Amino acid sequence: MLIETNKTDIRVIKTKKAIRNATLHLLSQKNIEDISITELANTAQINRKTFYNYYQNMYQVVDEIENETVEKFVSAIQSTDWYNGNELDFYKVFFCITESVRDNMEFFRYLLNISKTSEIIVKVETTLKEKAKNYFKQYLDMDDTLLTLSMDYVVSGMFSVFRRWLQTGQKMTVSEVTKHVGIMSLGCVNAVLEAYHLETKKLTL
């Protein structure tokens, strides 16, 4: 019974993954309103009935994709020992994030091929920025507005780097991508912190 249950669970996971990847693939080509369930089912190599076993409509699939994408990145941030109580190691943060991208390459390739102005990308980036800000503010001595701007810069930059990396055939290694993103992100945060503390010091003199 346990073996049969595991087989069922694996089948469900594979089917839902196929549906999500097919959705992203089609969204990289057209608007969601122009995608039919039949077209989606054919792309995912399933039948319409199978689709409706898991989802009511396309929008429910998109919501799941948005939530799953944010969760992947947030989990990567929270699962690594990147803060030693004294300083931040953004290399470790982005190494875990890049590992997540590599482990889910097909998913992220479709996601990042969608137009940057697409609602799904905007929502993912906006949600991730807010979650990152709420998470890092407990470690960074920074004004809320500056922290918000910093996370905007870092997260948008990260997506741009990953998009270029995937679109150019991953010519750089995971370590190289991680190193570059980490250096730029750390440089941004450190520069803002330094400027903020310098300005604060001037105001208190």
C-alpha positions in Angstrom: 0.0 0.0 0.0 2.8 2.4 0.9 4.6 1.7 -2.4 1.4 2.3 -4.3 0.8 5.6 -2.5 4.4 6.7 -3.3 3.9 5.9 -6.9 0.7 7.9 -6.9 2.4 10.9 -5.2 5.2 10.8 -7.8 2.7 10.7 -10.6 0.8 13.7 -9.2 4.0 15.7 -8.8 5.2 14.9 -12.4 1.7 15.7 -13.8 1.5 19.1 -12.0 5.1 19.9 -13.0 4.2 19.2 -16.6 1.2 21.5 -16.4 3.2 24.3 -14.8 6.0 24.0 -17.3 3.5 24.0 -20.2 1.8 27.0 -18.8 5.1 28.9 -18.6 6.0 27.8 -22.0 2.8 29.1 -23.5 2.9 32.3 -21.5 6.3 33.1 -23.0 4.5 33.1 -26.4 1.0 34.6 -25.7 -1.3 36.2 -23.2 -3.1 34.0 -20.7 -6.5 35.0 -22.2 -5.4 33.5 -25.5 -4.5 30.0 -24.1 -7.1 27.3 -24.1 -7.2 24.4 -21.7 -7.0 22.1 -24.8 -3.8 23.8 -26.0 -2.3 23.6 -22.5 -3.2 19.9 -22.1 -1.7 19.1 -25.5 1.5 21.0 -24.6 1.7 19.1 -21.2 0.9 15.8 -23.0 -2.1 15.1 -20.8 -5.9 15.2 -21.5 -8.3 17.9 -20.4 -9.8 15.7 -17.8 -6.4 15.2 -16.1 -6.0 19.0 -16.0 -9.3 19.5 -14.2 -8.3 16.8 -11.7 -5.8 19.4 -10.3 -6.9 22.8 -11.4 -10.1 24.7 -12.0 -8.6 27.1 -14.6 -5.4 28.6 -15.9 -5.4 31.4 -13.3 -5.2 28.8 -10.5 -2.1 27.3 -12.2 -0.5 30.8 -12.4 -1.2 31.5 -8.8 0.5 28.2 -7.8 3.5 29.1 -10.0 3.8 32.5 -8.4 3.7 31.1 -4.9 6.1 28.2 -5.7 8.6 30.6 -7.3 8.7 32.9 -4.3 8.9 30.0 -1.9 11.9 28.5 -3.7 13.9 31.7 -3.3 12.7 32.4 0.3 13.6 28.9 1.3 17.0 29.3 -0.2 17.6 32.5 1.7 16.4 31.0 5.0 18.1 27.6 4.7 21.7 28.8 4.5 24.1 29.9 7.2 24.9 33.2 5.7 25.0 35.4 8.8 27.6 34.8 11.4 26.3 37.4 13.9 28.7 40.0 12.7 28.5 40.3 8.9 26.5 39.2 5.9 27.8 36.7 3.4 25.8 37.4 0.3 27.8 34.8 -1.6 26.2 32.0 0.4 22.8 33.5 -0.1 23.1 33.7 -3.8 24.8 30.4 -4.1 21.8 28.7 -2.5 19.5 30.7 -4.8 21.5 29.8 -7.9 21.5 26.2 -6.9 17.7 26.4 -6.7 17.6 27.7 -10.2 20.0 25.0 -11.5 18.0 22.3 -9.8 14.8 23.6 -11.4 16.3 24.7 -14.7 13.4 24.0 -17.0 11.0 25.7 -14.7 13.1 28.9 -14.4 14.0 28.9 -18.1 10.3 29.2 -19.0 9.6 31.6 -16.2 12.5 34.0 -17.1 11.6 33.9 -20.9 8.3 35.5 -20.1 8.2 39.2 -20.9 9.7 41.2 -18.0 6.5 43.3 -17.9 4.3 40.2 -17.6 2.0 40.2 -14.6 3.4 36.9 -13.3 7.0 38.2 -13.3 6.0 41.5 -11.7 4.1 39.7 -9.0 6.9 37.3 -8.3 9.5 40.1 -8.1 7.2 42.3 -6.0 6.4 39.5 -3.5 10.1 38.4 -3.2 11.2 42.0 -2.7 8.8 42.4 0.2 9.7 39.1 1.8 13.4 39.8 1.4 13.0 43.3 3.0 11.1 41.9 6.0 13.7 39.1 6.4 16.8 41.3 6.1 15.6 44.2 8.2 16.3 42.3 11.3 20.0 42.2 10.4 20.6 45.5 8.5 20.7 48.8 10.3 19.0 50.7 7.6 16.1 53.1 7.1 13.0 51.3 5.9 12.9 53.4 2.6 16.5 52.7 1.8 16.1 49.0 2.6 13.1 48.9 0.2 15.1 50.5 -2.5 18.0 48.2 -1.9 15.9 45.1 -2.2 14.3 46.5 -5.3 17.8 46.9 -6.8 19.1 43.6 -5.7 16.1 41.4 -6.6 15.6 43.1 -10.0 19.3 42.8 -10.8 19.3 39.1 -9.7 16.5 38.3 -12.1 18.2 40.2 -14.9 21.4 38.2 -14.4 19.6 34.9 -14.2 17.7 35.7 -17.4 20.8 36.6 -19.3 22.6 33.5 -17.9 19.8 31.2 -19.1 19.3 32.9 -22.4 23.0 32.7 -23.3 23.2 28.9 -22.6 24.7 29.1 -19.1 28.2 29.8 -20.5 29.3 30.7 -17.0 29.3 28.1 -14.2 27.0 28.3 -11.3 29.9 29.4 -9.1 30.7 32.3 -11.5 27.2 33.5 -11.7 26.9 33.3 -7.9 30.1 35.2 -7.4 29.1 38.0 -9.7 25.6 38.4 -8.3 26.9 38.2 -4.7 29.6 40.8 -5.2 27.2 43.2 -6.9 24.5 42.7 -4.3 26.9 43.0 -1.4 28.5 46.1 -3.0 25.0 47.7 -3.3 24.0 47.0 0.3 27.4 48.1 1.7 27.5 51.3 -0.3 23.9 52.2 0.8 24.7 51.4 4.4 27.9 53.5 4.3 26.2 56.4 2.7 23.2 56.2 5.1 25.4 56.1 8.2 27.6 58.9 6.9 24.5 61.1 6.2 23.0 60.2 9.6 26.2 61.2 11.3 26.2 64.6 9.6 22.6 65.2 10.7 23.5 64.5 14.3 26.6 66.8 14.4 
